[in-house]
Amino acid sequence: MAAVQITGLAGDRREVAAETLDGFASALEGSLLYPDSEGFAEATSLWNGMIKKRPSVVVRPGSTEDVLRTVNFARDNELELSIRGGGHNIAGLALSDGGITLDMSPMKSVQVDVDARLVRVGAGCTLGDVDRATQEQGRAATLGFVSATGVAGLTLGGGFGYLTRRFGWTIDDLEEAEIVTADGGVRRASRTASDDLFWALRGGGGNFGVVTEFVYRLHDVGPQITAGVIAWPASEADAVLELYRTIAESAPRELTLVAIRRNAPPAPWLPEAAHGTPIIQIVACHSGSLEQATADLAPIKSHGEPLADMIQVRDYVAQQALLDATQPKGMHYYWKSEFLPGLSDELFETYNAQFVGLKAPANQIVLFQVSGALNERAEDDGAMGNREAAFACVIQSMWGPDTGADVANREWVRTAWQALKSYSTGGNYVNFQTEDETDERTKESYRGNFGRLAEIKTKYDPTNLFRVNRNIRP
């Protein structure tokens, strides 16, 4: 094999000798993949098909020691390194174009400690991997709401989902993390060990090293809950949004509500005559008792004449995968997000205006309720911050790779975002930032916590080895 051209930290192309790579590969318990290797395509596939990057080599580690070897190799040879967990990040931060990608997917261990009410999770796991294991004990950690999402990216960006109202951001359930840092150290970070690093990991992204294991606190949830989606024609939008706001303001924390406007997908649960027509939906997840859920959800289920009502008793694992089909792998995605302090009449008017004449079949704006436990913690309790958030507003566009809809869909998202941004808390969700976001946008994610993050970055990664991310420069 000839020497391999690999992207360097300075953005240059460096020639790495075949014998150097062979020596590195021979020490691995896992494997080193080249573009013509079996498994390379799988290791470099991303959920967002709009991202076109191809690393020169991929490492699939078999252990923490392999991760350490890879970090040392990249640092010593001044090569660009990226970390791939679930490959679900919208900006495509899993891959280094021409560099080294560390594909963590083989590290998928999930160990539930029933007595301690903890779960130890390998960095290659998806949310579905964790939920399936913990639900065998009728327990859950606060994770996201698409089962194919990687736990590593979700957690390092802060994380929210259907249980956030009860227990806070995902990082509020994080008890400990094992991390390989740029100096070749392997640390156990927690509130009592490397506490500054632990603080930064709780929302600061992949800026500080490669996390190989997460330890989460577990809560009694499921295995059965009351949840699902209910939809009405868009002519009901004003009434449904008012109902959504009224119930959300008084709902117990066991109930999380999500409002979504869009054109109806060709889904089997919707009447065929409604396909392609404007609709408004509420996704509900009630993790309390089945009796209480019946009472709390009655005003929603009895409202008007829905096109379809799929809110029912179901397994928690099924609810966690409910939205998977709306985000298929390989489509093109472009999003913007803002956190909201509440829902005003003016916001609703602006929200509805974005759908006038909308022809795009899969564009939508999500209002995801998060208020509750997270608001009771200090703004600097973890780097994530955004403790005044009551809702997450996510403006989403999805289209096929060969439809020629790129420009129009991006413009719709940007226009809607500019219209709705004035209602924001000033914060946004770093995990939903796209490839074209500026550094200023990243700073807006962290606001008052950004300065401390930069200091911790300087301490643990002074040369910015971990830069293929929403980067916080040392």
C-alpha positions in Angstrom: 0.0 0.0 0.0 1.2 3.5 -0.8 1.3 6.4 1.6 -2.0 7.9 2.5 -2.9 11.5 2.3 -4.6 12.6 5.5 -5.9 16.1 6.5 -3.7 17.8 9.1 -4.7 20.1 11.9 -3.7 23.1 9.8 -6.0 22.0 7.0 -3.1 20.8 4.9 -2.8 17.3 3.4 -0.1 15.2 5.1 1.4 12.1 3.7 1.4 9.3 6.2 3.6 6.3 5.3 2.0 2.9 4.9 4.3 1.4 7.5 3.3 4.0 10.0 -0.4 3.2 9.5 0.4 -0.5 9.5 2.2 -0.2 12.9 -0.7 1.8 14.3 -3.3 -0.8 13.0 -1.4 -3.7 14.4 -1.7 -2.4 17.9 -5.5 -2.0 17.7 -7.9 -4.5 19.2 -10.4 -3.1 16.7 -9.8 -2.3 13.1 -8.4 0.4 10.8 -10.5 0.9 7.6 -9.6 2.4 4.3 -12.1 3.5 1.6 -11.9 0.1 -0.1 -12.3 -1.8 3.2 -15.4 -3.8 4.1 -17.4 -1.7 6.6 -16.0 1.7 5.5 -19.3 2.8 3.8 -21.3 1.8 6.9 -18.9 3.6 9.2 -19.1 6.8 7.2 -22.8 6.9 6.5 -24.7 9.9 8.0 -28.3 10.5 8.7 -28.3 13.9 7.0 -27.7 13.0 3.3 -26.9 16.6 2.5 -23.5 16.3 4.2 -20.8 15.1 1.8 -17.6 14.2 3.7 -15.2 11.3 3.4 -12.4 10.6 5.8 -9.2 9.0 4.6 -9.2 6.3 7.3 -11.7 5.1 10.0 -10.8 3.6 13.3 -13.4 1.2 14.8 -12.1 0.8 18.4 -12.5 -2.4 20.4 -11.7 -0.7 23.8 -10.9 2.5 25.6 -7.3 1.6 25.0 -7.9 1.8 21.2 -9.5 5.2 21.6 -6.4 6.3 23.6 -4.1 4.9 20.8 -6.1 6.8 18.2 -6.0 10.1 20.1 -2.3 9.8 20.6 -1.7 8.9 17.0 -3.7 11.9 15.7 -2.1 14.3 18.1 1.5 13.1 17.5 1.1 13.2 13.8 -1.0 16.5 13.9 -3.9 14.9 12.0 -7.5 16.0 12.0 -9.7 13.8 14.1 -13.5 13.4 14.3 -15.7 11.3 16.5 -18.7 9.4 15.2 -21.3 8.1 17.7 -24.7 7.6 16.0 -24.0 9.7 12.9 -27.2 11.6 13.6 -25.9 15.1 14.0 -27.5 17.5 11.5 -24.3 19.3 10.8 -22.4 16.1 9.9 -19.8 16.7 12.7 -19.2 12.9 12.9 -16.8 13.0 9.9 -13.5 14.6 9.2 -13.2 15.3 5.5 -10.0 13.6 4.5 -9.0 13.1 8.1 -9.3 10.3 10.7 -12.8 9.4 11.9 -13.1 7.4 15.2 -16.3 5.4 14.7 -17.5 4.5 18.2 -20.3 2.2 17.1 -18.6 -1.0 18.2 -18.7 0.2 21.8 -22.3 -0.6 22.5 -22.3 -2.0 26.0 -25.3 -1.3 28.2 -25.1 -2.4 31.9 -28.0 -1.7 34.2 -27.3 -1.6 37.9 -30.7 -2.2 39.4 -29.8 -1.6 43.0 -27.9 1.6 42.4 -30.5 2.8 39.8 -27.8 3.6 37.3 -27.0 2.5 33.7 -23.5 2.4 32.2 -23.6 3.1 28.5 -20.9 2.7 25.8 -20.4 5.7 23.6 -21.5 3.8 20.4 -25.1 3.2 21.7 -28.2 4.7 20.3 -31.1 5.8 22.4 -33.0 2.7 21.4 -30.2 0.5 22.7 -30.4 2.1 26.1 -34.2 2.3 26.3 -34.6 -1.3 25.5 -32.2 -2.4 28.2 -33.5 -0.1 31.0 -37.2 -0.8 30.2 -36.6 -4.4 31.1 -36.5 -3.0 34.6 -39.3 -0.5 34.1 -36.8 2.4 34.2 -35.5 5.1 31.9 -33.0 7.9 31.7 -33.9 11.2 30.3 -33.0 10.8 26.6 -34.2 12.2 23.3 -37.2 11.3 21.1 -35.7 9.6 18.0 -34.4 6.1 18.8 -31.6 6.2 16.2 -29.9 9.2 17.8 -26.5 8.5 19.4 -26.4 8.9 23.2 -23.0 10.6 23.0 -23.9 13.4 20.8 -27.3 13.9 22.5 -25.7 14.1 26.0 -22.7 16.2 25.1 -25.0 18.8 23.6 -27.3 18.8 26.6 -30.2 16.6 25.5 -34.0 16.8 25.9 -37.0 14.6 25.4 -40.3 13.5 26.7 -39.0 13.1 30.3 -37.3 16.5 30.5 -40.3 18.1 32.2 -39.9 15.6 35.1 -36.2 15.3 35.4 -34.4 18.1 33.4 -32.0 18.1 30.6 -30.3 14.8 29.7 -27.1 16.1 31.4 -29.1 16.4 34.7 -29.2 12.6 34.7 -25.5 12.2 33.9 -23.6 11.0 37.0 -20.1 10.2 35.5 -18.2 9.9 32.3 -15.0 8.1 31.2 -13.1 10.4 28.8 -9.9 10.2 26.8 -8.4 13.7 26.8 -5.9 15.3 24.3 -2.9 14.7 26.5 -3.5 10.9 26.4 -5.1 10.7 29.8 -8.1 8.5 30.7 -10.2 10.2 33.3 -13.4 9.5 35.2 -15.2 12.8 35.4 -18.0 13.5 37.9 -19.1 16.0 40.5 -16.3 14.9 42.8 -13.5 14.0 40.3 -12.3 16.3 37.5 -15.4 18.4 38.3 -14.5 21.2 35.9 -14.2 18.7 33.0 -17.5 17.1 34.1 -19.2 20.5 34.1 -18.0 21.2 30.5 -19.1 17.8 29.3 -22.6 18.6 30.5 -23.5 20.4 27.3 -20.2 21.6 25.9 -20.1 19.2 23.0 -17.2 17.1 21.9 -14.6 19.8 22.6 -12.9 18.2 25.5 -12.0 14.7 24.5 -13.6 11.4 23.5 -16.1 10.1 26.0 -16.1 6.3 26.0 -18.7 5.6 28.7 -21.6 7.5 30.2 -23.3 6.7 33.5 -26.9 7.9 33.9 -29.3 8.0 36.8 -32.5 6.0 36.2 -36.1 6.7 37.0 -39.2 4.6 37.3 -41.0 5.0 34.0 -43.0 2.5 32.0 -42.9 0.0 30.6 -46.4 1.1 29.6 -47.4 4.8 29.3 -50.1 6.7 27.6 -48.8 8.5 24.5 -49.1 9.1 20.8 -50.2 11.6 18.2 -53.5 13.3 17.4 -54.1 15.4 14.3 -56.7 17.9 13.0 -57.1 19.8 9.8 -55.2 23.1 9.8 -58.6 25.0 9.9 -58.5 24.0 13.6 -55.0 25.5 14.1 -56.1 28.5 16.2 -58.3 26.5 18.5 -55.7 23.7 18.8 -52.9 26.0 19.7 -55.0 27.8 22.3 -55.9 24.3 23.7 -52.2 23.4 23.6 -51.2 26.5 25.5 -53.9 26.2 28.1 -53.2 22.5 28.9 -49.4 23.0 28.9 -49.6 25.8 31.4 -51.4 23.5 34.0 -50.2 20.1 33.0 -48.4 17.9 35.6 -44.8 17.2 34.8 -45.7 13.6 33.8 -47.3 15.1 30.7 -45.3 16.5 27.8 -47.0 18.1 24.8 -45.5 18.8 21.4 -47.4 20.9 18.8 -46.5 20.5 15.1 -47.8 22.2 12.0 -47.1 20.7 8.5 -48.7 19.2 5.5 -50.0 15.7 6.2 -47.5 12.9 5.3 -48.7 9.8 3.5 -48.9 7.9 6.7 -51.2 4.9 7.1 -52.7 6.3 10.4 -54.0 9.3 8.5 -57.0 9.2 6.1 -55.8 9.0 2.5 -57.9 12.0 1.6 -55.9 14.1 4.1 -52.5 13.3 2.6 -50.7 16.4 1.5 -53.2 18.7 3.1 -52.3 21.2 5.9 -52.7 19.7 9.4 -51.9 20.5 13.0 -50.8 17.8 15.4 -50.2 17.3 19.1 -47.8 14.6 20.2 -48.4 13.7 23.8 -46.4 11.6 26.3 -47.9 10.9 29.7 -45.4 8.9 31.9 -47.6 8.9 35.0 -50.3 6.4 36.0 -52.7 5.2 33.3 -55.6 6.5 35.3 -54.2 10.0 35.7 -53.2 10.1 32.0 -56.8 9.4 31.0 -58.0 12.4 33.0 -55.2 14.7 31.9 -55.5 13.9 28.2 -59.3 14.0 28.0 -59.5 17.7 26.9 -57.2 16.9 24.0 -58.9 13.7 22.9 -62.4 15.3 23.1 -61.5 18.4 21.1 -63.3 18.8 17.8 -63.2 16.1 15.1 -59.6 14.9 14.7 -58.5 13.3 11.5 -56.9 10.6 13.6 -56.3 9.9 17.2 -53.4 7.6 18.0 -53.0 8.5 21.7 -53.3 5.3 23.6 -51.6 3.0 26.1 -48.3 1.8 24.6 -44.9 0.7 25.5 -42.5 3.5 26.4 -40.0 2.1 23.9 -42.6 2.4 21.2 -43.2 6.0 22.0 -39.4 6.7 21.9 -39.4 5.4 18.3 -42.7 7.1 17.3 -41.1 9.9 15.3 -38.4 7.7 13.7 -40.3 7.3 10.4 -40.6 11.1 10.0 -36.8 11.4 9.9 -35.5 8.7 7.5 -31.7 8.3 7.0 -30.3 9.7 3.8 -32.8 12.6 3.2 -31.6 16.2 3.2 -32.2 18.1 6.4 -31.9 21.8 7.4 -33.0 23.1 10.8 -33.0 26.2 13.0 -33.9 26.2 16.7 -34.6 28.7 19.5 -35.7 28.2 23.1 -38.9 30.1 24.1 -39.9 31.5 27.5 -43.6 31.0 26.7 -46.3 31.1 24.1 -47.9 34.4 23.3 -50.7 35.3 21.0 -48.2 37.2 18.8 -46.0 34.1 18.6 -48.9 32.0 17.5 -49.8 34.5 14.8 -46.3 34.5 13.5 -46.1 30.7 13.7 -49.2 30.2 11.7 -48.1 32.8 9.1 -45.2 30.5 8.1 -47.6 27.9 6.7 -49.6 30.2 4.3 -49.2 28.6 0.9 -46.6 26.1 2.0 -46.2 23.5 -0.6 -43.2 21.6 0.8 -44.4 18.1 1.8 -42.2 17.6 4.9 -41.5 21.1 6.3 -42.7 21.7 9.9 -42.3 23.8 13.0 -42.2 22.0 16.3 -43.1 23.5 19.7 -41.7 21.1 22.2 -42.6 21.6 25.9 -39.6 21.3 28.3 -40.6 23.5 31.3 -40.4 21.9 34.7 -37.4 20.4 36.5 -34.7 22.1 34.4 -36.0 25.5 35.5 -35.3 24.7 39.2 -31.5 24.5 38.6 -29.0 27.4 38.4 -28.0 28.6 34.9 -24.4 27.4 35.5 -25.5 23.9 36.6 -23.7 22.4 33.7 -22.5 24.1 30.5 -25.9 23.6 28.8 -27.5 26.5 30.7 -30.8 27.7 29.1 -32.5 27.1 32.4 -35.3 29.6 31.6 -36.6 27.7 28.6 -40.2 26.6 28.6 -40.4 25.4 25.0 -38.0 24.5 22.2 -39.0 25.8 18.8 -37.5 23.8 16.0 -38.0 24.8 12.4 -37.4 21.8 10.2 -37.1 21.1 6.5 -36.6 17.7 4.9 -36.4 16.8 1.2 -35.2 14.1 -1.2 -31.7 14.3 -2.5 -32.8 14.5 -6.2 -35.7 16.9 -5.9 -33.8 20.2 -6.5 -35.5 21.7 -3.4 -32.4 22.7 -1.6 -32.5 26.4 -2.1 -36.3 26.8 -1.5 -36.3 24.7 1.7 -33.3 26.4 3.2 -34.8 29.8 2.5 -38.1 28.8 4.1 -36.3 27.7 7.3 -34.3 30.9 7.4 -37.3 33.1 6.8 -39.4 31.4 9.4 -36.5 31.5 11.9 -36.0 35.2 11.4 -39.7 35.8 12.0 -39.8 33.7 15.2 -36.4 34.6 16.6 -37.7 37.7 18.4 -39.7 35.5 20.7 -36.6 33.5 21.9 -35.0 33.5 25.3 -31.8 34.3 23.3 -30.6 30.7 23.6 -30.7 27.9 21.1 -29.9 24.2 21.1 -26.3 23.5 19.9 -27.2 20.0 18.7 -29.6 21.5 16.1 -27.1 23.9 14.6 -26.3 23.3 10.9 -23.0 23.2 9.0 -23.3 26.9 8.0 -23.8 28.3 11.5 -21.3 30.9 12.7 -19.2 30.9 15.8 -21.4 33.6 17.2 -24.4 31.2 17.0 -22.5 28.7 19.1 -21.8 31.4 21.7 -25.5 32.2 21.8 -26.1 28.5 22.8 -24.0 28.9 26.0 -24.3 32.7 26.6 -22.9 33.3 30.1 -21.3 29.9 30.3 -19.2 30.3 27.2 -16.2 32.0 28.9 -15.8 29.2 31.4 -16.0 26.7 28.6 -13.2 28.4 26.8 -11.0 28.3 29.9 -11.7 24.6 30.4 -11.0 24.0 26.7 -7.6 25.7 27.1 -6.8 23.5 30.1 -7.7 20.1 28.5 -7.1 20.8 24.8 -4.8 23.7 24.3 -3.9 22.8 20.7 -7.6 22.3 19.7 -7.2 18.7 18.7 -10.9 18.2 19.1 -12.1 20.7 16.6 -14.6 18.8 14.3 -17.5 20.0 16.4 -19.3 23.2 17.3 -15.9 24.4 18.2 -14.9 26.3 21.3 -11.4 27.5 20.6 -8.9 27.5 23.4 
